Amino acid sequence: MKIEKGTTEDINEMMKIIKATVADMHEQKIYQWDHTYPSKEIIIEDIHEENLYVYRDENIIKGFVVLNEYQDKEYEELDWKYNKGKKLVIHRLCVNPKYKGKGIATKLIEYADIYCRDNNYAAIRLDTFIDNKPACRLYEKKGYSVVGALEFRMGVFYCFEKALEPITTYI
């Protein structure tokens, strides 16, 4: 298993995963994504900006995540607790439904923590659909707190944040 930057060669496989994920979410009455989002153009842009990371196991992409500093303008409406320093934002965390329940989303979130520390970010932010209970539980389990809720195109989304404690080395 490894997590690495996605490449243009990965696009078709990621689009298949998105399509399967949308169908799986809709079966669970989670309408966070649809046939227009995330689009192939968005995924291509994520790859070109070198923000997309794939979870590859046995040469199969089983999930991916986008890590960058982009915050929707609606984020300004919220009373974030951690405002000092750089903020990393998690976008488009996606696991192929064939591999759900295998800890892949957890590994991608843990990777975001490592990336955050390695690149001197002070906190991580993200949003997820209010009815995506599995995602909400996972973020809370990994130390994220709900800051508030915002309405986007597909409905109401919880916004989460987590500060990263500096790693202290004792000599």
Secondary structure, 3 states (H helix, E strand, C coil): CEEEECCHHHHHHHHHHHHHHHHHHHHCCCCCCCCCCCCHHHHHHHHHCCCEEEEEECCEEEEEEEEECCCCHHHHHCCCCCCCCEEEEEEEEEECHHHCCCCHHHHHHHHHHHHHHHCCEEEEEEEEECCCHHHHHHHHHCCCEEEEEEEECCEEEEEEEEECCCCCCCC
